[in-house]
Amino acid sequence: MSLQMTRNIGRALGLGVAIACINACTEPTTESAAASLPDTTPPSQTVLTESNSEAEGSTASHTQRAYFGELHVHTMNSPDAFLFNVRSTPEQAMRFAKGYSVEHSVSGARMQLSQPLDFISITDHSEYMGILPKLFQADSELGGSATSIALREGSTEERQHTMMDVLMTLASGKPKEPLVDPALRASIWQRYVELANRHYEPGKFTTLIGYEWTSSGGRPEINLHRNVIFRSDKVSEQPFSSFDSVDPKRLWTWMDEERAKGIELMAIPHNSNLSDGLMFPSQTAFDGTPIDEAYAVQRNRNEPLIEITQIKGSSETHPALSPNDEWANFEILEDLLGGNGRVGAVQGSYARDAWLTGILMESTQGFNPYRFGVIAASDSHNSSTQVEEDNYYGKIGSVDGTPETRRGGSLINTQNVKYSASGLAGVWADGNTREALFDALARGETFGTSGPRIQVRMFGGWGWTKDLTSQVDWVDRARSEGVPMGQELPAASSKYTAPTFAVSALKDPSSAWLQRLQIVKGWVESGERYEAVYDIACSDGLTPDAETHRCPDNGASVSIETCDFDHTKGDVQLSAVWQDPTFKMDQHAFYYARAIENPSCRWSTWDSIRTGLPLDPNVPTTIQERAYGSPIWYTPD
């Protein structure tokens, strides 16, 4: 949720939201109190995957495994979460990621993953991080301030006015000075560092330190947000916030300055689908200056990744941008933030479109500002990771914490039912440590899933034979002879006519079987942008059609009455070595892998089955979960 969007609160909900918060916020749970609570529910049962076991048919090399985690989760210390009555703490978010249950602050439901995560970063908003809970605590650093006294002891009218006064500063970008005291901000931030260090178990569970820079660029309905992630516990004195600047270039400059001090960090944009075309501009930057090589270099240095999918929808592509991609219409959320129902521009708002823009700029101007890989994340504001369709409790507190409220809307978006139970970050790394994970993220050897723990990886090279992926050491050979996801494919000698790509996907043991494995290609020819989708491996012994490049339908089904999915169709693993049939040496191009499951029930269908509520016609009853790999680029000499 955009913090600047609070300027719409008065118009959308009057003072009702502020009143609800005031009535529920008088005695918030403190982080220290939460830390002292016993874990009454044991960690969920671990299901063996390649992140913790060398499975038969493993695609992992001797030194790398796929690790799954969350780099975008909020707690009560985020103002928007606190506003909507979330009272779970960063400590509880850490325990949730480790497999323990957390109580939903509004519904009381026990939220728990089916298996623990490998890593996490708690990314509360930098704007007023941890401040609102302190305003309701008489013994806090802010307890003696006029704002705190008014919120705790004032009349109903005075409390309403005071809360709105605080919230409106988020919209104006002009904070109340006592609430952004540097020493107070630094102390709150340091507690995040201490918490992460306390829960860090190298080799078993990794905690990356991070936060969210929440800029709307001065327009309350626009999402230009980034999560800032640090490589170690050597972090900035305090986070850079949108109070400092709403311009992404200013964030990058600050990051460059921090890097010069020896602090390693990266920014990860999310929800470009809600940016109204401003996340990936093609002509001018946010500040109105032309996009040039310096812009491209600085952006790529600081933003090696984006979130390709999460609760607020998919950012891969849009049916209007990719009309020939039958899978483009997946978990599309178009309404911009603010609950007004305004649909934003699609051009400049999606990853595939940005990759195409980037290679077009490179072919005509010599630089590409959009050399980014992908992960996925949840953006849950409940101190939890809401990515399992049959185990989904909503995005944020009282907005959608029950099946009934999930069928309504709010000042965030008009239809909560269009939120997704998504997603997870996948990282191919040499170990489960801060350094290994961060370095893999930085080089783009990553993938994102819509929720299931599907493992996907791809290598690009020249001259590989069709049987490469059937060899025991194929990953080691592909790495030594080619390049992994996130990298540039080097030019080949003239004896090769086209590159080859070795791709593999392994199903989540708890999810539906894999239906197809694809490569999506984008290229530039004669100054025009093109894209194509190729099915390169089909389940059930089927083969792609030579003309359409599509697998036949494998006939997999799912019961809408019980949500039982088909256990007789689909494959556990799909792999292929594919050569581009339309390749030209003088064309700029990119390639990325996409693995798609058989159909299964969407979370909204699970809600209907459990409650008896009718199916919502605004969303599909079933979905095909998927995983997306980072691209490999080809640039002519």
C-alpha positions in Angstrom: 0.0 0.0 0.0 1.2 3.5 -0.8 1.8 5.5 2.3 1.2 8.8 0.4 -2.2 7.5 -0.4 -3.5 8.6 3.0 -4.5 11.9 1.5 -7.4 9.9 0.1 -8.6 8.6 3.5 -10.9 11.5 4.2 -12.5 11.3 0.8 -12.8 7.5 0.7 -13.6 6.6 4.3 -14.0 9.8 6.2 -12.4 9.3 9.6 -13.7 5.8 10.1 -10.4 4.2 9.6 -8.6 6.5 11.9 -11.3 6.0 14.5 -10.9 2.2 14.2 -7.2 2.5 14.6 -7.4 4.8 17.6 -9.8 2.5 19.4 -7.6 -0.5 18.8 -4.2 1.0 19.2 -4.2 2.1 22.8 -2.1 -0.9 24.0 -0.1 -2.3 21.1 2.0 -5.4 21.6 5.6 -4.4 22.0 8.4 -6.2 20.2 10.1 -7.0 23.4 6.9 -8.5 24.8 6.4 -10.6 21.7 9.9 -11.9 21.9 9.3 -13.2 25.4 6.2 -15.2 24.3 6.8 -19.0 24.1 6.4 -20.7 20.7 3.3 -22.8 21.5 2.9 -24.1 18.0 5.9 -26.1 16.7 7.4 -25.5 13.3 5.5 -26.9 10.4 6.6 -30.2 8.9 9.5 -29.8 6.5 8.9 -31.3 3.1 12.2 -32.3 1.5 13.1 -30.3 -1.6 16.4 -29.4 -3.2 16.8 -26.6 -0.7 17.5 -29.2 2.0 17.9 -32.6 0.2 19.6 -33.9 -2.9 16.5 -35.3 -4.5 16.6 -38.0 -7.2 16.8 -36.3 -10.6 18.2 -33.2 -8.9 19.0 -30.3 -11.2 21.4 -28.8 -8.6 25.1 -28.8 -9.1 27.5 -30.0 -6.4 28.0 -26.4 -5.1 24.6 -24.8 -5.7 21.1 -25.4 -4.5 17.8 -23.6 -4.9 16.8 -21.6 -1.8 13.3 -20.2 -1.3 12.6 -17.1 0.7 10.8 -13.8 1.3 12.3 -10.4 0.7 9.2 -8.3 1.3 7.1 -8.6 4.4 5.7 -5.9 6.7 4.8 -5.9 10.4 3.0 -3.5 12.8 6.0 -1.2 12.5 4.7 -0.2 9.0 2.2 2.7 9.4 -0.3 1.3 6.9 -0.3 -2.1 8.7 -0.7 -0.4 12.1 -3.5 1.7 10.7 -5.4 -1.4 9.7 -5.0 -3.0 13.1 -2.0 -5.3 12.5 -0.3 -6.0 15.8 2.2 -8.7 15.0 5.8 -7.7 15.3 9.1 -8.2 13.4 10.0 -10.9 16.0 6.9 -12.8 15.1 7.7 -12.4 11.4 11.0 -14.0 11.9 9.4 -16.9 13.8 6.8 -17.3 11.1 9.5 -17.7 8.4 11.1 -20.4 10.5 7.9 -22.4 10.5 6.1 -21.3 13.6 2.5 -20.0 13.6 1.5 -16.4 14.1 -2.0 -15.3 15.1 -3.8 -13.0 12.6 -4.2 -9.7 14.5 -7.9 -9.2 13.4 -9.4 -12.7 12.7 -7.4 -14.6 15.3 -6.6 -17.3 12.7 -3.4 -19.2 13.2 -1.2 -18.5 10.1 1.5 -21.1 9.4 3.5 -22.1 6.3 3.4 -25.8 5.2 7.2 -25.7 5.5 9.8 -23.1 6.7 11.5 -20.6 4.4 15.3 -20.6 3.8 15.7 -16.8 4.2 13.8 -13.6 4.9 14.1 -9.9 5.0 11.6 -7.8 7.0 11.0 -4.7 5.0 8.9 -2.3 7.0 8.3 1.1 5.4 11.1 3.6 6.2 8.6 6.4 6.5 7.7 6.5 10.3 9.1 3.0 10.7 8.0 1.8 14.2 6.7 5.3 15.1 2.9 4.8 15.3 3.1 2.1 18.0 5.3 4.4 20.1 2.7 7.2 19.9 0.3 4.9 21.9 2.8 4.0 24.6 3.1 6.5 27.5 6.6 5.1 28.4 8.1 5.3 24.9 10.5 8.0 23.6 7.5 9.8 22.2 5.1 9.3 25.1 5.6 12.8 26.4 5.0 14.5 23.0 1.9 16.5 22.3 0.9 14.1 19.6 1.2 11.0 21.8 -0.7 12.7 24.7 -3.5 13.8 22.3 -3.8 10.3 20.8 -3.9 8.6 24.3 -5.8 11.1 26.4 -7.7 13.5 24.1 -11.3 13.5 23.2 -12.6 11.4 20.3 -12.6 14.5 18.1 -9.1 15.5 19.1 -7.8 12.0 18.6 -9.3 11.8 15.2 -7.8 15.1 14.2 -4.3 14.2 15.6 -4.2 10.9 13.8 -5.2 12.5 10.5 -2.6 15.2 11.0 0.1 12.5 11.3 -1.2 10.5 8.3 -1.5 13.5 6.1 2.2 14.2 6.5 2.9 10.9 4.8 1.0 12.3 1.8 2.6 15.8 1.8 6.2 14.5 2.3 6.6 17.0 5.2 7.0 14.9 8.3 6.4 16.0 11.9 9.8 16.7 13.3 9.5 14.8 16.6 8.6 11.7 14.6 11.7 11.7 12.4 14.3 12.5 15.1 17.5 11.1 13.8 18.5 9.4 17.0 15.1 7.8 17.4 15.1 6.6 13.8 18.6 5.2 14.2 17.7 3.3 17.4 14.6 1.7 15.8 16.7 0.7 12.8 19.4 -0.7 15.0 16.8 -3.0 16.6 16.1 -4.5 13.2 19.8 -5.2 12.8 19.9 -6.8 16.2 16.8 -8.9 15.5 18.3 -10.1 12.2 21.6 -11.0 13.8 19.9 -12.9 16.6 17.9 -15.1 14.2 20.7 -15.6 11.6 21.8 -19.2 11.4 24.3 -19.5 8.6 23.7 -22.6 6.5 20.2 -23.1 7.9 18.3 -19.8 8.0 19.4 -16.5 6.6 18.2 -13.1 7.7 18.9 -10.2 5.2 18.5 -6.7 6.6 16.3 -4.5 4.6 13.4 -1.9 4.4 11.0 -0.4 1.9 11.5 3.0 0.3 7.9 4.0 -0.4 7.7 6.6 -3.0 4.7 7.5 -5.2 6.5 10.3 -6.8 4.1 12.8 -5.3 1.0 11.1 -6.9 -0.9 9.1 -4.2 -2.1 6.3 -6.6 1.3 5.5 -8.1 3.7 2.8 -7.0 7.4 3.5 -7.4 8.4 1.5 -4.3 11.7 -0.3 -3.8 12.9 -2.6 -1.2 16.5 -1.9 -0.1 18.5 -5.1 0.9 21.9 -5.1 2.6 24.6 -7.8 2.1 25.7 -7.9 5.7 25.0 -6.3 9.1 27.2 -3.4 8.0 24.3 -1.1 7.1 23.4 2.5 6.8 23.0 4.6 9.9 19.3 4.9 9.1 17.1 4.2 6.0 16.7 6.6 3.2 13.0 7.4 3.0 10.6 9.2 0.6 10.8 12.1 3.1 14.4 12.5 1.9 13.3 12.3 -1.8 10.6 10.7 -3.9 13.0 10.5 -6.9 14.5 7.1 -7.7 17.7 8.7 -8.9 18.2 10.3 -5.5 17.8 6.9 -3.9 20.4 5.5 -6.3 22.8 8.3 -5.6 22.4 7.8 -1.8 23.1 4.1 -2.4 26.2 4.9 -4.4 27.4 7.1 -1.5 26.7 4.2 1.0 28.6 1.8 -1.3 31.6 4.1 -1.2 31.6 3.7 2.6 31.9 -0.1 2.1 28.2 -0.8 2.6 26.9 -3.3 0.0 23.2 -2.9 -0.9 20.7 -3.2 -3.7 17.2 -1.9 -4.5 14.4 -4.2 -5.8 11.4 -2.4 -7.4 8.0 -4.0 -7.0 4.5 -3.7 -8.5 5.5 -2.0 -11.6 2.0 -3.0 -12.8 0.7 -0.2 -10.6 3.2 2.5 -11.7 1.1 4.0 -14.5 4.0 3.4 -16.9 6.5 5.3 -14.7 8.6 2.4 -13.5 10.2 1.7 -16.8 10.3 5.0 -18.8 11.7 5.0 -22.3 12.3 8.8 -22.9 12.7 10.8 -19.7 13.5 10.0 -16.1 11.3 10.9 -13.2 13.1 14.3 -12.8 12.4 15.1 -16.5 16.0 14.6 -17.7 16.6 12.5 -20.8 17.4 8.8 -20.2 21.1 8.4 -21.1 24.0 6.1 -20.6 24.7 7.5 -17.1 21.1 6.8 -16.1 21.4 3.2 -17.4 24.6 2.5 -15.6 23.4 3.9 -12.3 20.1 2.1 -12.5 21.6 -1.3 -13.4 24.2 -1.0 -10.7 21.6 -0.4 -8.0 18.6 -2.4 -9.2 19.7 -5.8 -10.5 16.3 -7.4 -9.8 12.5 -6.7 -9.7 9.6 -8.5 -8.2 7.8 -10.2 -11.1 4.8 -11.2 -9.1 3.3 -10.6 -5.6 0.1 -10.1 -3.7 -0.8 -7.0 -5.7 -0.7 -8.8 -9.0 1.7 -10.0 -11.8 4.2 -7.7 -13.4 5.5 -10.0 -16.1 3.3 -8.9 -18.9 -0.3 -7.8 -19.8 -2.6 -9.2 -22.5 -2.7 -5.9 -24.2 1.1 -6.0 -24.5 1.4 -9.7 -25.4 -1.8 -10.7 -27.3 -0.1 -13.9 -28.7 0.8 -15.2 -25.2 -2.1 -17.3 -24.0 -0.7 -17.2 -20.4 -0.4 -13.4 -20.2 -3.7 -12.9 -18.5 -2.5 -14.2 -15.2 -3.4 -12.5 -11.9 -3.7 -9.1 -13.5 -4.4 -6.3 -11.1 -4.9 -3.0 -13.0 -6.5 -0.6 -10.6 -4.0 1.9 -9.3 -3.7 2.5 -5.6 -6.3 4.6 -3.8 -9.5 2.6 -4.3 -10.7 4.9 -7.1 -10.8 2.2 -9.8 -8.5 4.2 -12.2 -6.6 1.9 -14.5 -3.0 2.8 -15.3 -1.0 2.7 -18.4 0.4 -0.7 -19.4 3.4 0.6 -21.5 6.3 1.0 -19.1 4.6 -1.0 -16.3 5.6 -4.6 -17.0 8.9 -6.5 -17.0 8.8 -8.0 -20.5 7.9 -4.6 -22.0 10.9 -3.1 -20.1 13.2 -5.8 -21.4 12.1 -5.0 -25.0 12.5 -1.3 -24.4 16.0 -1.9 -23.1 17.2 -4.0 -26.0 15.6 -1.5 -28.5 17.5 1.4 -26.7 20.7 -0.7 -26.8 20.3 -1.3 -30.5 19.7 2.4 -31.3 21.5 4.3 -28.6 24.1 1.9 -27.2 22.8 1.5 -23.6 20.2 -0.6 -21.8 18.8 0.6 -18.5 16.7 -2.6 -18.0 19.2 -5.4 -17.4 17.4 -6.8 -14.4 16.6 -10.3 -13.2 13.6 -11.4 -11.3 12.4 -12.7 -8.0 8.9 -12.7 -6.4 7.7 -11.8 -3.0 4.5 -11.5 -1.0 4.3 -7.9 0.3 2.2 -9.3 3.1 1.5 -6.8 5.9 0.6 -9.5 8.5 4.1 -10.5 9.5 3.6 -13.6 7.4 4.1 -14.9 3.9 0.8 -15.4 2.2 1.7 -17.6 -0.8 -0.3 -20.8 -0.4 -3.7 -20.9 -2.2 -5.3 -23.2 0.4 -3.7 -21.3 3.3 -4.3 -17.6 2.5 -5.4 -15.1 5.1 -5.2 -11.8 3.1 -2.8 -9.0 2.7 -3.3 -6.5 5.5 -5.2 -6.7 8.8 -8.8 -5.5 8.9 -8.8 -4.8 5.1 -9.1 -8.4 4.1 -8.6 -10.6 7.1 -11.8 -12.6 6.8 -13.4 -14.4 3.8 -16.2 -11.8 3.9 -13.8 -8.7 3.8 -11.7 -10.4 1.1 -14.8 -10.0 -1.2 -15.0 -6.3 -0.7 -12.7 -3.3 -1.4 -10.9 -0.6 0.4 -9.0 2.6 -0.1 -6.1 0.4 -1.3 -7.8 -1.3 -4.3 -11.4 -1.7 -5.3 -11.5 -5.5 -5.2 -9.6 -7.4 -2.6 -10.5 -10.6 -4.4 -8.0 -9.7 -7.1 -5.1 -10.0 -4.7 -2.9 -13.0 -5.3 -1.5 -15.6 -3.0 2.0 -14.9 -4.3 5.0 -15.1 -4.4 8.4 -16.6 -3.4 11.9 -15.6 -4.3 14.1 -18.4 -5.6 17.9 -18.2 -5.5 20.6 -20.5 -6.9 23.4 -20.0 -4.4 26.5 -21.8 -3.1 25.1 -21.8 0.4 22.4 -20.4 2.7 24.4 -17.4 4.0 24.0 -13.7 3.6 27.0 -13.3 1.3 26.1 -16.3 -0.9 22.4 -15.3 -1.3 23.2 -11.6 -1.8 25.8 -12.3 -4.4 23.5 -14.6 -6.3 20.8 -12.0 -6.2 23.2 -9.4 -7.5 24.2 -11.5 -10.5 20.6 -12.4 -11.3 20.9 -16.2 -10.8 17.4 -16.1 -9.5 13.8 -16.9 -10.3 10.3 -16.0 -8.9 7.3 -18.2 -8.4 3.6 -17.5 -7.9 3.8 -19.4 -4.7 4.8 -23.0 -5.1 8.4 -24.0 -4.7 9.0 -24.8 -8.3 12.7 -24.9 -9.2 13.6 -23.5 -12.6 17.0 -22.7 -14.1 18.4 -22.0 -17.5 21.9 -21.8 -19.1 22.8 -20.3 -22.5 25.6 -21.5 -24.7 26.6 -22.6 -28.2 26.7 -26.1 -29.8 25.1 -28.1 -27.0 23.5 -31.4 -28.0 19.9 -32.4 -27.2 21.0 -34.9 -24.6 22.8 -32.4 -22.4 20.2 -32.2 -19.6 20.1 -36.0 -19.4 23.7 -36.1 -18.3 24.5 -36.3 -14.6 26.9 -33.4 -14.7 24.9 -31.2 -17.1 24.7 -28.2 -14.7 28.5 -28.2 -14.1 29.1 -28.5 -17.9 26.6 -25.8 -18.8 28.0 -23.4 -16.3 31.6 -24.0 -17.5 30.7 -23.8 -21.2 28.0 -21.2 -21.1 26.2 -18.6 -18.8 23.4 -18.9 -16.3 20.3 -16.8 -15.9 20.9 -13.1 -15.5 24.0 -12.9 -17.7 25.0 -11.9 -21.2 25.5 -14.7 -23.8 29.0 -14.1 -25.3 29.4 -14.1 -29.1 30.2 -17.4 -30.7 32.5 -18.4 -33.5 31.0 -18.4 -37.0 30.5 -22.2 -37.0 27.4 -21.8 -34.9 24.2 -20.5 -36.4 22.1 -20.1 -33.2 22.5 -20.3 -29.4 21.3 -23.3 -27.4 19.5 -23.1 -24.0 19.5 -25.8 -21.4 16.4 -25.5 -19.2 15.0 -27.5 -16.4 12.1 -27.3 -13.9 11.3 -29.4 -10.9 7.8 -29.4 -9.3 7.0 -28.5 -5.8 6.3 -31.8 -4.0 3.2 -30.3 -2.4 1.8 -28.7 -5.5 0.3 -29.7 -8.8 2.4 -31.5 -11.5 4.2 -29.5 -14.2 2.3 -29.2 -17.5 4.8 -27.4 -19.8 8.2 -25.7 -19.9 8.6 -22.6 -22.0 11.1 -20.1 -23.3 10.0 -16.5 -23.9 12.0 -14.6 -26.5 12.1 -10.9 -27.2 14.1 -9.3 -30.0 14.6 -6.2 -32.1 14.5 -6.2 -35.9 14.7 -3.1 -38.1 13.9 -0.9 -35.1 10.8 -2.9 -34.1 10.1 -5.0 -31.0 9.0 -8.6 -31.2 8.2 -11.4 -28.8 7.4 -15.1 -29.0 6.6 -17.9 -26.6 7.9 -21.4 -27.3 6.9 -24.6 -25.5 10.1 -26.5 -25.3 9.0 -29.5 -23.1 5.6 -31.0 -22.7 4.3 -33.3 -19.9 2.9 -36.8 -20.4 5.2 -37.7 -23.3 3.6 -35.0 -25.6 5.7 -32.9 -28.0 5.3 -29.3 -29.1 3.6 -28.7 -32.5 6.2 -27.8 -35.1 4.2 -24.8 -36.4 2.5 -23.4 -33.3 5.3 -24.3 -30.9 2.6 -25.3 -28.4 2.2 -28.5 -26.4 -1.2 -30.3 -26.8 -3.5 -30.0 -23.9 -2.7 -32.8 -21.4 -6.2 -33.0 -20.2 -5.4 -32.2 -16.5 -8.4 -31.2 -14.5 -9.4 -29.9 -11.0 -12.6 -30.4 -9.0 -14.3 -27.1 -8.1 -16.3 -28.9 -5.4 -13.3 -30.3 -3.5 -10.3 -28.5 -5.1 -8.6 -31.9 -5.7 -6.3 -31.5 -8.6 -5.3 -34.2 -11.1 -2.7 -36.6 -9.8 -2.5 -38.6 -13.1 -1.4 -36.0 -15.5 1.7 -33.9 -15.6 5.4 -34.4 -14.9 7.6 -34.1 -11.8 10.4 -32.6 -13.9 10.7 -31.1 -17.4 13.9 -30.3 -19.2 15.1 -29.6 -22.7 17.9 -28.2 -24.8 16.4 -25.8 -27.2 17.9 -23.9 -30.2 16.3 -20.7 -31.4 14.8 -21.3 -34.9 14.6 -17.6 -35.8 18.0 -16.4 -34.5 19.9 -13.8 -36.4 23.5 -12.8 -35.4 22.8 -9.1 -35.8 19.7 -8.9 -33.7 19.5 -7.9 -30.0 17.5 -10.5 -28.0 16.7 -11.8 -24.6 15.4 -15.2 -23.4 13.8 -16.4 -20.2 12.2 -19.6 -18.9 8.7 -20.1 -17.6 7.4 -23.3 -16.1 3.6 -23.8 -15.8 1.7 -26.2 -13.6 -1.5 -28.1 -14.2 -4.6 -26.2 -13.1 -5.4 -26.0 -9.3 -7.8 -24.0 -7.2 -7.4 -20.3 -6.6 -7.5 -19.1 -3.0 -10.9 -17.5 -3.6 -12.3 -20.8 -4.6 -11.0 -22.4 -1.4 -12.7 -19.5 0.6 -16.0 -20.4 -1.1 -15.7 -24.1 -0.4 -15.0 -23.4 3.3 -17.6 -20.8 3.9 -20.4 -21.6 1.4 -20.1 -18.1 -0.1 -20.7 -18.1 -3.9 -17.8 -18.1 -6.3 -16.8 -14.6 -7.2 -17.3 -14.0 -11.0 -14.6 -11.4 -11.1 -11.8 -13.9 -10.8 -11.1 -17.4 -12.2 -11.9 -20.4 -10.1 -8.6 -22.1 -11.0 -5.2 -20.9 -11.9 -2.0 -22.4 -13.3 0.8 -21.6 -10.9 4.2 -20.8 -12.5 7.8 -19.9 -12.1 9.8 -17.3 -14.0 13.5 -17.3 -14.6 15.8 -14.3 -15.0 16.6 -13.5 -18.7 19.8 -14.3 -20.6 20.7 -11.5 -23.1 22.3 -11.6 -26.5 24.0 -8.5 -27.9 25.6 -8.5 -31.4 29.3 -7.6 -31.6 
